[in-house]
Amino acid sequence: MKLMLKRSTALLIPLLLAAGLWLWWQKRSQENVTPKRAAISPTLSTLGRVPDWKSLEAQQGTITRVAFEHLLTTVFASGEGWRDFVEIGEGEARIRTTDGENAEVFVLRFASEGYTQKPARWWRAPEELPPSPVGKSLDGLHIAIDPGHIGGEWASIEERWFDAGDGHAVCEGDLTLQVAKRLKPQLESLGARVSLVREKAEPVTHWRPEGLIEAARLTNENSAAPDSPSALRKLAERLFYRTAEIHARAELVNQSIKPDLVLCLHFNAEAWGDPNQPTLIDRSHFHILLNGAYSDEELRLADHRFAMLDKLLSRSHAEEISIGVTVADVFAQASGLPPYAYPAGSTKVLPIGGQPYLWARNLLANRLYRCPVIFMEPYVMNSITDHSRIKLGDYSGTRDINGTPRVSIIREYADALAEGLKQAYATRRAKTAAARQ
């Protein structure tokens, strides 16, 4: 019995030594192997959300390489920075969705040349609508009107308010809501179903500035700006009305309303200095903004890259141009306003060839709303003439404005926009009806 135990022990010792040697070698081998670096989480804009890249799978094979590259380089990217994030091959484009050396990639497969397929989207172009009854060129169309800014008690926080000392304070959010409420029944009389993104001078978002102080502190971490309570409060206010409010409106548009077109109503302005002693100027102008012109800095943000691809693949740009051209022509004729020109060399905008009133620009609203957007920027609130008209409010007939009879600025805005949309859709639907015969 003792002999058998001795033999068993003698056999066990070498086995234990071998196992120990094997474990030591495995540990050392693992220590000498350079671990694979994981992809870094995507960099997002302030309050931005991680994009759902899988949602773009529905767009596979709906655009050719030539069309994709043309839109990317002439409309949606204002510089060459896109090359750091988008690799275009013959049959596919590879788009970085995260950061780091081993960034994750979304692969978009191109359609073959000459092959056309309707992109995946909820909105409909005029050609996709049934024939319209006479005088109802907007029949079957769902339009959302987004009155820019908030107005009311929030106007001073928004910095879209001034008082020239004549008892007539100018508040953009209130003006846009007036235009929206006049425009809505006009579009409905043309057959459209119309939804207002906001119906009163109240925020759509549930956030308030005090609830965004921590977000402001995080936003301010890499800034040289002071971190004082008053500075953080000011930054929180900007996050409230510039960012959280637009995100809330976008969620309403994209999840509930789902329109065929959004009209973003704004009044333009130039620097007016002290809102209690504003500077009035002697010029006015008008332009319309379409989504595009993503700068190199913006394309470093994953949510901007996603939105750009989403807009590009849905072909919203072609729809915005088609509508925008007619609206601009009609509006310019009705108002007499000259086109606004951005400074030469600006990386924030791109001109739309041959259309002086149309510019491509990447704004939060026309980026997040996942359908065609016509972003109106007529008049200059602190121009001498426009300020005189704004002071008079809405009225019927004409009033003398610096020696010229003029209709109410509210009515001119709404009536010209309604007529522009009427003509834009009537022309295209008539062509479609003729082609179907």
C-alpha angles and dihedrals in degrees: 000000000000089000092055092051092050090051092049092050091048090054094044097054096063090047092053091047091050092049091049092049091050092051091048091051093048091051093049092046091053092048091054094051115091106235117238111256113238123228113268118238112265119270109241137192119254109297088357120150128230105262123244097231091176088069088070091063086089088067095058112132095005099112134044123234092246093052092045094051093044094054093043096051101036104034115014106036120053094190142017097270091102088078089073090062108025124057113190118204131172096268105020148017121230113210122191111233099178136028134251136061092298097042117171116249136212112212117212114195116213127226119243117263111274092020114119128189129168111254118240110263141126098229124085131220118221090259089061094055124089118254112291126232118250111284092011103094091155094051112141093011122126113211127185118205114206111194103209121243125358109262127184115075090350095060097093092049089051091053089228095117137084139164120212090198096258097104094258109105115196115225118177096200091056093046094052091049090053090052092047093052092051093044097050099069091043092057091044090054086057090056102264127135105228131200125187113218088209128012101188142028093277132105120261091210121081090218122101127192094258090058092055099055093104091048088051091052091052091046090051096050096098096036130100089220116115118270095215120138091252093049092048090048090053091049091047089053090053091049088051100053102024101040117011092043094052092045089054092049091048091053089051092048096044101038105032115014099035095181130185090234139012122211111203107199120206141153116222126227140180127220108303101174116207107027088214092052103025126186113242118206135200100235138077135181146167139223141160124226124216123188115270143075097098106188125226090254093051093050089060086071113083095214090054091050091050094048091048091053091045092053093043095050095045089056091229091146094067090051093048092051094047092052096035095055094057095040090051093050094049094042094048091051093048096045101032089222120153120228120269116237122206118222114279114262096024112155092200097071142035124204119238104234115255093358110099093183095052125079133170114230134159107237126165094245099046089044099050099040102089097214137055113307128196106198109197122208107172130154128009111254094208096046113115094239098041092045090054090052094046091053090059092057120201118339140155123250119007137309130201110261112184091326097318126099108237134177121233111292088227092055094042090053096047097038095049093047092049091049091048092053091045092055095042094055096036092057095049096042091050090054091049092049091050092050091052093055 
